[in-house]
Amino acid sequence: MSGRNGQPDDGPDRRHQRPEGLSDETVEALGSLSKALETTERARGHLYSFHQLTGTADLELDRAVELLHKAGHPDWAEAVRTQVLGRNVIPGHWTFQIVEAYDHTYYRPFRELEQAAVEELADGRDHLFEAEMKEARRTVGHPHHTALPDVDPQITGGDGG
């Protein structure tokens, strides 16, 4: 029996079904590749946090310089202004340059390779490993274990969408 959009009533959509002939080993390998990319996404997020936190600290130094001047410590104000404010975080680099280098050298090539592998090996179907894990772990028929999003009338308001 079919549900909305010709999909089975209680099973994964076509995008999350293994293409015919795709081995367990390939699904597992693509899952591992995806997990590594997800970890890299998190690392990139931390890099952006480093970038933003360092920038926020550098901007706060303007206030520190001003307050040191007002407090009668012009030598300290000048030391902060010339020794730390605007300083490179590693030789020749501000944090935005580190982010750009990471993106160009590592992140983008990794993301492109992962996408190409999924496209070629799994007919472009992402997260097959996770989709199969979900299917194996869910309780068919339970309202909070549905295979597809937006089929729980309690969540969608009963209109299916």
LINWOWO-V363481 format. One record per pair of residues at least 12 apart in sequence whose ideal C-beta (glycine too) atoms are under 10 Angstrom apart, sorted by the first residue. I is the first residue (numbers start at 1). GAP is how many residues later the second one is. Records with the same first field share a line. If there is no record, write none. Layout:
I: GAP / GAP
This chain:
3: 144 / 145 / 148 / 157
4: 144 / 146 / 147 / 156 / 157
5: 143
7: 140 / 141 / 144
8: 139 / 140
9: 137 / 138 / 139 / 142
10: 128 / 130 / 131 / 132 / 135 / 136 / 137 / 138 / 141
11: 124 / 129 / 135 / 136 / 137
12: 116 / 119 / 120 / 122 / 123 / 126 / 135 / 136
13: 112 / 118 / 134 / 135 / 136
14: 109 / 111
15: 108 / 109 / 110 / 111 / 112 / 113 / 116
16: 109 / 110 / 111 / 112 / 114 / 115 / 116 / 118 / 119 / 131 / 132
17: 106 / 108 / 111 / 114 / 115 / 118
18: 104 / 105 / 107 / 110 / 111 / 113 / 114
19: 102 / 103 / 104 / 105 / 106 / 109
20: 103
22: 99 / 100 / 101 / 103 / 106
23: 98
24: 105 / 108
26: 91 / 95 / 96 / 102 / 103
27: 94 / 95 / 98 / 101 / 102 / 104 / 105
28: 100 / 101 / 104
29: 88 / 92 / 100
30: 84 / 87 / 88 / 91 / 92 / 95 / 96 / 97 / 98 / 99
31: 96 / 97 / 98 / 99 / 100 / 101 / 102
32: 97
33: 77 / 80 / 81 / 84 / 85 / 88 / 96
34: 80 / 83 / 84 / 92 / 93 / 94 / 95 / 96
35: 94 / 95
36: 74 / 78
37: 70 / 73 / 74 / 76 / 77 / 78
38: 76
40: 62 / 66 / 67 / 70 / 71 / 74
41: 66 / 69 / 70
43: 59 / 63 / 64
44: 55 / 58 / 59 / 62 / 63 / 66 / 67
47: 48 / 51 / 52 / 55 / 56 / 60
48: 47 / 48 / 51 / 54
50: 39 / 45 / 48 / 49
51: 38 / 43 / 44 / 45 / 46 / 47 / 48
52: 43 / 47
53: 42
54: 35 / 40 / 41 / 42 / 44
55: 39 / 40 / 41
57: 27 / 28
58: 26 / 27 / 28 / 29 / 31 / 36 / 37
59: 26
60: 25
61: 19 / 20 / 23 / 24 / 25 / 26
62: 18 / 19 / 23
64: 12 / 13 / 16 / 17 / 20 / 21
65: 12 / 13 / 14 / 15 / 16 / 17 / 19 / 20
66: 15
67: 13
68: 12 / 13
69: 12
114: 12
131: 16
134: 13
135: 12
143: 12
